[in-house]
Amino acid sequence: MLAMALGLCSAPASAEISENVVRIGVLNDISGIFQDTNGMGSVEAARMAAEDFGGGGKGIKVDIVYADHQNKADIGSAIVRKWLDVDHVDAVVDVPNSAVGLTINELLRDSRMTFLASSTASSDLTGKACSPNTIQWVNDAWATGNTTAAAMMGRGGKDWYFITVNYALGQGIEAEASNYIEKHGGKVLGSAKHPLGTSDFASFLLQAQASKAKVIGLANAGGDTINAVKQAAEFGIQQGGQTLVAFLLFINDIHGMGLKAAQGLQLLEAFYWDMNDDTRAFAKRFAARPGMNGKMPSGNQAGVYAATLAYLNAVAATGSDDAKLVVPQMKTFKGKDKLFGDTVIRQDGRVVHPMYLFEVKKPEESKYAYDYYRLIATIPANQAFRPIADGGCPLVK
């Protein structure tokens, strides 16, 4: 499904802006396991960014379009190819699902389109697969694996067992976390792989429970993580002394499973709506948008807003929507992002910002709607992401 959603300011824009309009395509999962953390919420976040941009003081018109990639690389590729060749879309944003994201990354390499991979978790986007057209916001497998493992090991979690979704996202997170754990004196006692969209985690959880590992790491996302956490609560895994940590979980997921099931869960996030006045102001505006029905934004949805606004600001600064001019302009940014704090956009395309380890509150500790997290640790930006020299990105001299 494609939809044209927003037109801002009909005054003529720069002649270097194709067709006098900047078109941004939100590509994500609208009907599957990521529909709550991304879905139409990401489309609204992009619309908010376009509205706040307000033409950039130059009467620049912005159109937001969107489509559902259905978590299939061939469908995502076909959509983006049409956007590029027929619909004259200038940038693609969001794209949860690493397999889809890596395919789009290659398709847009050296084209005039910019890829704002705000929800694609593969760290290859700033490593061996890095592209001059790609900017990666929010999170990645290196940060998720290494930073979460470091934070948990610092709290005594030395022995691990993984329950991992069997595609690029889960494999990457498990590999990164395992590498860190073993290099720092910990042990990985085992791993169980499951397909995307699994409903019954009983056998995987029983294997994890039997391993006696101190930490059970859920290297999956969306509905898979929700199902695993709910069933872990039924098995009494955390009451038995094992700690459950989710590598890629969002506020929408906690809301969906409820605090009774999620209490005590550890997770790493780049954004929490209730962190400060700026995040709260954004979240309240988001919750009031059509179709949001009071829902607070996920980190991925916040990333769509931040990436879209940063892209549009670069378009205004260069007077062009060509990636060859816009992406280098974006990489000059170093400052404070209202949603992600102190932020730098590196030459490999990685957006670097702080990350946070949270613990999910008990039901009786939550004082108002979506008051779900207790901050355990703040990981500074310079520790949260892979050092630029270690990524192997050919764009880095």
Order of alpha helices (4+ residues) and beta strands (2+ residues): beta-beta-alpha-beta-alpha-beta-alpha-beta-beta-alpha-beta-alpha-beta-alpha-beta-alpha-beta-alpha-alpha-beta-alpha-alpha-alpha-beta-beta-beta-beta-beta-alpha
